[in-house]
């Protein structure tokens, strides 16, 4: 029996800790016209989806309609507290607990404000929460090998304030199944952007940059995804250190500087960039310590050159990852099929970064496009993804992509807080 359509509020806070994105999405199941018809997945373009197979299980494709999207900045003191808590070597348990409940209140405020703005009432909320720590690889802790993740933002508070159930804490179920808990957005990428003739790389540039590679005509078992490295995280930190600004608006500072090739080459030698997928990253890899080393390498350079080099680091690390882990590792047929990169996330608004990335991809024969061209605003995509994941969880269906996360099996993601 098909699950009924629902209006779901997807809530996302990225590793840049710049604020909250809310997407109000109507999610339902599409009716198949023919199993033999070529699959088309994006209801944003009024196509008719068909049945997909993910990890050997049949998964109905969806009609997904974005009803409204809004962004809310964190108050300055909250952002400072979040950044301080991320990957902290020492932290107060009391402050972390208070932050968890405070973020729950802010997420609830954001959902309620978005509902009022678009005059739409959500029936379910899917909230990713604010990642404070993510360690996808197991490490020894008190004598045992443990992988761990922590997303803050109390879902019970959101459920009580908004008045509907909330699905939260999506990553642990994938990790319990042997995965890295990330990336999770490939589920949406596959539903929306697969194409029978064109191989696509769906690239999100948030605080961390991550890609989903979808070969032409592929079923989901051939989809793979991984974090490519820093997205806006290093650019933002360097801009704040050099200019006292939270980010380089439009990439204007980066455009006025020159890239420092020796620094760029040195930083790209880091082990993360050479490591094979699946792999995931966060502030543990590209936070305070990495930025400190980057700034030491840039000592004596002009401020605008430092920002330009940080911008180039993101562009080059993405292009290198595409060449090394997508093009070179693909079959001969898949190699020639990859023709488009679909860009989303806050980095899509940095014109200098986009220009550098387009230049780096040109020799690979890959054209740069934007998710906006498909009817999905680039800054809304991750919030839409967690709305769709919440819908799947509510209907007791798995929504991880094991070929992307490294999980041994499909898993129903998240925990449900009832009203």
Secondary structure, 3 states (H helix, E strand, C coil): CCCCCEEEEEEEECCCCCEEEEEEEEEEECCCCCCCCCCCCCHHHCCCCCCEEECCEEECCEEEEEEEEEEEECCHHHHHHHHHHCCCCCCCHHHHHHHHHHHHHHHHHHHHHHHHHHCCCCCEEEEEEEEEEEEEEEEEECCEEEEEEEEECCHHHHHHHHCCCEEECCHHHHHHCCCCCCCCCHHHHHHHHCCCCCEEEEEEECCEEEEEEECCCCCHHHCEEEEEEECCHHHHHHHHHHHCCCCCHHHHHHHCCCCCHHHHHHHCCCHHHHCCCCCCCCHHHHCHHHHHHHHHHCCCCCHHHHHHHHHHHHHHHHHHHHHHHHHCCCCHHHHHHEEEEEEECHHHHCHHHHHHHHHHHHCCCCEEEEHHHHCCCHHHHHHHHHHHHHHHHHCCCCCCCHHHHCCCCCCCCCEEECC
